[in-house]
Amino acid sequence: RAGVAKGTIYLNFKDKQALFEELIRSTLGAHIARLEAVRLESGQRMRDTVEAIFLPMIEAARAGRLGELMRLMIAESGRFPHLAEFYYREVLARAMSAIRRLAREAIREGELAGEQLVRFPQIIGAPVVVTLLWTTLFDKFAPLDSRGLLQAYLDLVFGPPAPKEHPKRTRRPGSRRIES
């Protein structure tokens, strides 16, 4: 399919397992590193942090590369059980640890009321998974507004976004307010 001889790919990779591992690192490594590096500063909201990290992941899911990786994981993990272990260790365990830490910080700051996200950090990835599945299976019939999905999801988990501060408007002297 790629237009290269069957063995050519192994000039750069020891074997198929090494190829898959590098594909995972190159596709998700930067997203996971960003998530691990985040610390909630005083006044910073976890909601905004999750949005900033997950929006590029959702865009990658829509573009296809992340979806292709997930299809590959599902198809090949039975034949390559070490691949599933690698994905868990290098992606999922690291992401869940970072989400737990951020959730604890958000609880301390009063943004989250309960421990649900600490107990089940997997749920934070739901918009990415839904986007992957929907884009792969149903997008040609009914395109998904992935950004809108993420916003609705964040509203459900964290509550509506904080209102943006606008400078106070002052009425000009002599102007009247019109009531409707």
ChimeraX attribute file (.defattr): number of C-alpha atoms within 10 A of each C-alpha:
attribute: neighborCount
match mode: 1-to-1
recipient: residues
	/A:1	5
	/A:2	5
	/A:3	5
	/A:4	8
	/A:5	8
	/A:6	9
	/A:7	8
	/A:8	9
	/A:9	13
	/A:10	12
	/A:11	8
	/A:12	9
	/A:13	14
	/A:14	10
	/A:15	12
	/A:16	13
	/A:17	16
	/A:18	14
	/A:19	15
	/A:20	20
	/A:21	18
	/A:22	14
	/A:23	13
	/A:24	20
	/A:25	16
	/A:26	11
	/A:27	16
	/A:28	18
	/A:29	15
	/A:30	11
	/A:31	17
	/A:32	19
	/A:33	14
	/A:34	13
	/A:35	22
	/A:36	17
	/A:37	8
	/A:38	16
	/A:39	14
	/A:40	16
	/A:41	10
	/A:42	8
	/A:43	9
	/A:44	13
	/A:45	20
	/A:46	24
	/A:47	20
	/A:48	15
	/A:49	15
	/A:50	18
	/A:51	16
	/A:52	13
	/A:53	15
	/A:54	20
	/A:55	17
	/A:56	13
	/A:57	20
	/A:58	24
	/A:59	16
	/A:60	18
	/A:61	25
	/A:62	21
	/A:63	13
	/A:64	15
	/A:65	13
	/A:66	21
	/A:67	20
	/A:68	13
	/A:69	17
	/A:70	17
	/A:71	13
	/A:72	12
	/A:73	18
	/A:74	10
	/A:75	11
	/A:76	15
	/A:77	14
	/A:78	11
	/A:79	9
	/A:80	14
	/A:81	12
	/A:82	13
	/A:83	20
	/A:84	17
	/A:85	13
	/A:86	16
	/A:87	19
	/A:88	14
	/A:89	12
	/A:90	17
	/A:91	18
	/A:92	16
	/A:93	15
	/A:94	17
	/A:95	23
	/A:96	24
	/A:97	15
	/A:98	22
	/A:99	24
	/A:100	20
	/A:101	19
	/A:102	24
	/A:103	24
	/A:104	18
	/A:105	19
	/A:106	21
	/A:107	17
	/A:108	11
	/A:109	17
	/A:110	11
	/A:111	18
	/A:112	20
	/A:113	12
	/A:114	13
	/A:115	13
	/A:116	13
	/A:117	20
	/A:118	18
	/A:119	12
	/A:120	12
	/A:121	21
	/A:122	15
	/A:123	13
	/A:124	18
	/A:125	17
	/A:126	13
	/A:127	23
	/A:128	24
	/A:129	17
	/A:130	17
	/A:131	25
	/A:132	25
	/A:133	17
	/A:134	19
	/A:135	21
	/A:136	16
	/A:137	11
	/A:138	11
	/A:139	15
	/A:140	10
	/A:141	9
	/A:142	10
	/A:143	10
	/A:144	16
	/A:145	10
	/A:146	21
	/A:147	16
	/A:148	11
	/A:149	17
	/A:150	22
	/A:151	17
	/A:152	15
	/A:153	16
	/A:154	20
	/A:155	13
	/A:156	10
	/A:157	15
	/A:158	17
	/A:159	13
	/A:160	13
	/A:161	12
	/A:162	9
	/A:163	6
	/A:164	6
	/A:165	6
	/A:166	6
	/A:167	6
	/A:168	6
	/A:169	6
	/A:170	6
	/A:171	9
	/A:172	7
	/A:173	6
	/A:174	6
	/A:175	7
	/A:176	8
	/A:177	7
	/A:178	5
	/A:179	4
	/A:180	3
